[in-house]
Amino acid sequence: MYRKIMAPVDLAHLETLGKALDTAADIAKHYGAELCYVGVTAETPGAMGHNPKEYDEKLKAFAEEQAAGRGINATYHTSIAHDPTTDLDDVLLDTVKEIGADLVVMGTHKPGLADYIWPSNGGKIAAHTPASVFLVRDS
């Protein structure tokens, strides 16, 4: 049913993504699908690397660790954004097309008041991509 699953990850906050990462890996294993971990970074130095190459190396190591530990076919893709905070949704939407994902599995939070004014990242992705989207609440 699914052949390529995209799982956006924030390497600086992996502790909040456990449930989403487990779900993505379970679905990938069930369908024998490729699971592509996607990270978004800027050209400028950040918490996870001084440049995109350093970030890419960390994302690669993460994907390899997930593949080995979970027994799945895992790949990775680093996307560059001018400002990852404001450009995240658009970059992820472009990445869905770029990598050919047919399912996106991503973590989300319990909706709050702000979500009635601004859509969540997952909400925007679900509304603007032809891929199926599975939003996994962190609690």
N, C-alpha and C positions, 0 to 999 in steps of 0.2 A: 504494500500500500504506500509506504513512504520510502523514498530512496535516499534523500539528502535532508538531514535535519540541521538547522542552524540554532545554536545556543549562544546568545550573547553573554559574555562574562565580563565582570569588572574585577580584574586581578587584585585590586586593592581592597575588595570587599567580598572575597570568596566565602567567608564565614556566614554570610547572609544568603548564599545561593545553594546551600546543600540540597534542599528539597527540589529545586528546579534542575540541578545537575543530576540528581538521582533519577528524576522523571525522564529527562532527555536520554540518559544512558539506558534506562529500561526500555523505552520505546525503540531506540536504535537497535538494541539487542534483539528485541522481539521481532522486528521487521528485517533485520540484517542490513540496516541502513547505515550510511556514512553519517557520523556526527561531527559537524564542523563547529568548533568553538571560535567565536568571533569576538575580537577585542577592538576597541576604538581608542586611539591615542592622538595626541597632537604632535606637531613637528618640534615643539618646544619641550624643554625638560619637564618631567613630571615625577610623581611619586614612584612610578613603576619603571622608569628608565630616563636616561638623559636625552635619548633620541628614539625615533621609531624603530631603529635596528635593535636596540637593547630591549625595547618592549616586545618586539617580535620574537626575540630569543626566549623571553620569559613565557610568552604565550605558547610557543612551540614546546617548551619543556612541560608546561601544564597539560597540553594536549597529549603528549607522549605518556605522561604519568597516568592520565585518565584512561588512555587506551590499554595500557599494561594492567592497571589495577581493576578495570571493569570488563576486560575481554571484549572490547568493541573496536570498530574501525573508526578512529578519531583523527581528524585533521584540524587545521587552524587557519584563520585568515585575519590579518591585521588591516584595519581600515584607518585612514588618516582623516582627521577633522580639524578645521581651523580652531574651533572651540568645542571640544567634546560635550560640554555641558549643554550648550544651546543647539548644537548641530546633531546630537545623537540620533534622534528619530529619523531624520532625513538620511543620515549615513547608513543606519541599519536598513532602511527601506531600499537604498541603492545596493547594499550588500546582499540582500535576499535575491535580487535579480542577478547580480554579478556572479554569485556562486551557484545559482540555480536551485535554491532550497525550496522544497515543497511543504515543509513544516518548520515553524519557528516555535521553540520551547524557551520561555523566558520567565524569570521571576518577576513578581509584582508585589505590591503592598496592599494592605486593606484600604479601600477607598476612604478618603476624608473629604472635608469641605473643599479643599483646593481642587480636587478632581472634578468638581462640578464647573469649575472655571477653566482649568487647563487639563487637557486629557493626559492620562498617564502615558508613559512610553509604550507599554504594551497595548493600550487602547488605540493609540495612533497607528501602531504597526498593524493591528488587527483590522483597522478600518481602511487601510491604504495598500494592502498587498494581496495578490491573488493566492498566496500560500496560506495554508491553515495555520492558526496560531493557538498555542496552548499556553495560557497564563497560569503560573503556579504561585499561589499565595505563600509567603514566607512564614505565615503563622496560622 
